[in-house]
Amino acid sequence: MVNLFEKKEINSILKDERFLYPEYIPEKLSFRESEIDEIVFCLKPATVGKKPTNLFVCGVPGTGKTVSSKFILNELTEFSDRINCMYINCFETNSKYSILAKATNHFGYAVPIRGMSSDEIFERFVAVIKSKKIIPIFVFDEAEQLLKDESSKELLYDLSRLNEKFGIIAGLVFISNDNMFVSLLDDRVRSSLNPSKILFEKYTSLELKEILKERSKFAFFDNVIDDEVIPLCAAHASKTGDARLAIGVLLKAARLAEKENSKKILIKHVRASFLEEKPQKIEIIENLSNQEKLIIDLLKKNKTGLTSGEIYEKLSNDFAERTLRTALSNLNEKNIIFAEKLQKGKGFTRLIKIKQ
């Protein structure tokens, strides 16, 4: 009997699809040179034993925040033996105990996943950093998740006081899609951290095209992409400026082309990949909280968008301002809404819209 996986020869279009994976870190990050330079400037004091500037890296999804930060961490670790960098995804690890256990193990002191008090594990965490004589740099990605757990809020306070209480130089980097993350921190924590804010703006359609072309050189065999494919993938993601979306659509289109045993990725494969996104979005919308559904209903009636202040004004009878911020943050994470930065007088405001 023929094995299921031997039934059909596939006309291979993808040479190495890993170049289209979200976790891939390019050797060069196009269109993010100035943001990278800012982050490097803030962290560089750690390379000579001085306190780095804490950072808040923000912007809508898919604008290069995570990949840029990981790229810089790799460079920093390679450059200096005295620095030990740790990346934490707060969707996966967000309680005080789990973060401390992961960090203490990372720095070389084995501790159990459970069975100790948070105070005990914090003592070991401090002890291992002192004994190793290292400067830790912590990167908290999806940092808004830390605000959902009371214990992690306490941890932020403890980490912000490491130098003051224990003489430990450390750097803290927070990455979030929510530009309001810092304003939601406890006043004491915000004052101690005093982070510099680095905003990653949306990619333009032209920038998305160049990013796709660069990835395609390594991901595909020669002459397998129809001329209109990359512009269409870029245009599809240009409303939100999301490079992950553009790259993901291109990968889906490539797999659909291979499934048909096509010699090229064609426009029809890209359009077919768009249809695969809709069932997922419907499922997400069906599982929203009541507050999130109220916001979505309101935005559907105001298709040109509303500021967070206008949303609160219309829904103030339904929930408190802090709850509104949390709901907006959750909708942003689920890729249902996006915020467009607009100038208002001498300052800026965010116009919130539903993603199409």
N, C-alpha and C positions, 0 to 999 in steps of 0.2 A: 504493500500500500504506500502511495506517495505521501510524504509529509505535507501538511497544509502549507508550510512555508517554502516548499519547493515547487508549488503548482505553477507559478507564473514568473517569468523573467521580467524584472522591472527596468524600464529605461531610466537609468540614473541621471538625475539633474543635479542633485545635491552632492558636492564633493566633500564638504565637511560642515554639517549643519550646526555644529557647536558654536560657530561664529554668529549664529542667529539666536542663541539662547540668552535669556535675561541675565544669567550670572556671568556671561563672558565679559572679561575686562580687556578692552583694546589696548594696544601699546601706545596709541595716540588717541586722545579724546578731542575730536574736532568741535569747535565753537564753544569750548568751555575753558579756554586758556586763562581768561581773566579771573574766573571764579576759582580755578585751581591755584592760581598765583596768590589770591587772597587767603585761601585756606593754608597754603604753605607758609605764608608770612606769619599767620597767627600761631602756627604750631612750631615754627623754627626755633624759638627760644629754648624749647625742650632739648634740642640737640646739643646745647652748651650748658645744660643743667639749670636753666631758668624756667620760670613758670610760663607755660603757653597761655594764649588767650582762649577762653572757652568760646565755643561756636554754636550758632543756631543756623543750620542750613535748611532752607525752605524753598518751596515751589510746587507747582502742580505735578501729578504723577508723570513719570516718563521723561523728565527733563535732565536726567544725568546726575542727580544728587548722590545716589547710592554708588553708582559705578565710579564717579569721580572720587568719592571718599575712599573707596576700597583701593583705587589706583594710588592715591596719595599714601595710604597706610602701608601699602607694599613698598613704596619708595622710601618711606620714613624708616621702616624696619630694616631695610637693606642698608640704609645710610648710617644708622646709629645703633650700637649694641646696647646702649644704656636705656633705650626706649622699648617698651613692650606694648604693642597695640592690641586692642580687643574690640571686635565688632559684635554687637548684640542686636538681633532682630527682636523687637519688643512685642511682636505678635506671638512669637514662640516663647520668649522669656521675659516676664514683666513683673514678677513679685520680688520683694526684697530678698527673700531667702534664695530663690532660684538664680537671681542675678549674682548674689554674693558667692553661692556655691560654684557657679560656672566660672566666675572670675578667679576664685581662690584655686580651683583646679587648674585653670589656664596658666596661672602664675607659678604652678609647680608644687602646690601643697594639697594633697588628696583629702577631700572632705566628703561625707555622705550626702546623697541627694536629699535625704530627710533624716530626722532623728536628733537634730541639734536645734538650739534656740537661735534666733537671728542675732542676738547679742554675742553668743559664742562664736558663731561663724564670722561675724564682723571682726572680732578680735583676731582670729586666724588670718583673715583677709589683710588686716593692717600688718600683722607680724610677717607674713610672707613677702609683702612689698618692701618692708624695711630690711628684711634679711637678704633679699636679692639686690637691694640698692638700685632699683629700677625706677624709671618714670613711666607710669602707666598712662596710656591714652585710651579712653573709653569712647566708642562711637555707638550711640543709641539710635538705631534706625526705627522708623515708625514710632517715634518717641511719644506721640500723643497717647499711646497705649499705657504709658506709665501713670497717666492721670486717672486711670480707671481703678487703680488699686491703692488703698491707703498706705500699705507697707512700702510700696515703691516711691510714694511721695516722701516718706520718711527717709528712704535711702538717698534720694536726691539731696536732701538737706545734709545728710552725713557726708556724702561725696563732695559737696560744695565746701565743706569745712575741713577736708583732709589736711591741707597745709597749715591752717590755723591751729588745729587741735593736735596733729601728730607730726607736723613737719614734713609731710609727704607732698612732693610736687606731682600734680596730676593734671591731665587735660581732659575736658569733657566736650564731646561733640554731639549735638542733637540734630537728627534729620527728621523732618516732618512735612507732610503735604499741607498741614494746617498752619498758615502764617500767624495764627493767634496763639500758638503753643506757649510762647514765653509769657504772654499776658495772663495765661491761666495758671501759672505757677504761683505757689505761696510767695508772699512778699519777701520773706526772709531768704528763701531759696533764690529768687530772682535777683535780689540784691547781692548775694554772695557770688552767684555765677557771673552776673554782668556780661552775658555773651555778646559777641559781635554777630550781627545778622548778615548772612550771605544769601541773596535771592537768586535762584535759578529761573530765568525767564523761559517761557514756552519756546520751543524750536519753531522756526518759520518753515514754510513748505519747502523753500530752497535748501535750507539746512537739513531737513529730513531726507531730501533726495540725495544729498551728498553723503549723509550717514549710511543710507541704504546702498549706495554705489560702492562705498568703501568696504562694507561688510560682504557685499556680493562678490567682490574680487576673490575672497578666500572661501566663501561658502559654496559657490557654484562652479560648475565646469564652464568653459568658454562658450559664448553664443547660445545660451539656453534661456535667456530672458528677453521677451518681446519688448520693443522700445517703449511702449506705453505703460508697462507694468509698474516700474519704479515710480514714475510721476503719479500714477493712480493710488498706489499705497501711501505715498507722501501726502497727497491731497486728502485722503480719507482720515489721516491723523492730524491734519494741520489745524483743525478747529481747536483742539486741545493741546497741540504741540507735543504730543506724546510719542517719543521715539520707540518705546517698547511696543506700543500699539502698531506702529508702522512696520517694525521688524517682525512682529508676530503675524501680521497679515501676510507678509511676504513668505514666511515659513509655511503657513497654512496653504497658501496658493501653490507653493512648490510641491508639497505633499499631495495635493489634489491633482496636480499635473502628473506626478509619478504614478498615482493611482490609475489614471487614464492611459498610462504608458505614452504620454505625450512627449515629444522631443523638446518642447519649449513650454515655459510658463506663459500663458496667454491672459488677456484681459478677462476672459470668462472664468478663469481659475481664481483671479483676484475677487471678482464680484461674488463668486460662490463662497469664498472665505468670509465675506461680509455677513452672509446669511447665518453662519455658524455662531456669530456673536449674539444674535437676538434672543434665542431661547435662554441663554445664560442670564441676560439682563432681566428678562421677564421673571425668572426664578428668584433673582436677588430682590426685585421690587416687591414680589409677593411676601417676602420675609422681613420687610421693614417694620420698625417699631411704629407705634401710633404717631409719635412726634415727627418721625421722619416722613411718614405718609402725609401728614398735614403740610409739611414744608413742600413736598413734591406737588401736592394738589395746588398750593398757592403759586408755585413757580409755573405750573402749566397754564394758569390763568394770566400770568404776566410773562409772556414769552421773551420780552426784551430784557428780562432779568430784574432782580431786586437786590439792594444792599442788605447786609445782615441787620442793620438798624431798622430798615423798612419791614423786614420779615418779622423781627421781634415786635415792632409796633402793631402789626396785624395779628400776631399770635400771642400777645402778652397775657391774654386771659386763659390761654391753654397751658403754658409752661414758663418757667423762670428763664432768665437770660443765660445762666450757666448751662441749663439743660439744652437751650437752643444751640449754644456753641458746640456742645458735645454731639448733638444730632447733625449739625452741619459738618463737623469733622468726620463723623461716621459715613455720611453720604459721599463725602469727598473720597474717603478710603475705598468705598465700594464703586468708585468711578462712575457715579450717577450724576454728580454735579461738578461744576468747575467754577473758579472765581477769576474774574478778569480785573486786573489792577487798573484803576482810573484815578486821574488827578482830580482833587476836590479842593479848591482854594490853594493854600500853601501845602496841603498834605495830600494823602491818598486814601481811597476807599476801595472796597472790593464789590464788584457787581457779580452776583451769583446767578448762574443759569443752569438749566438741565442740559446734560450732554445728549446729543442727537444719536 
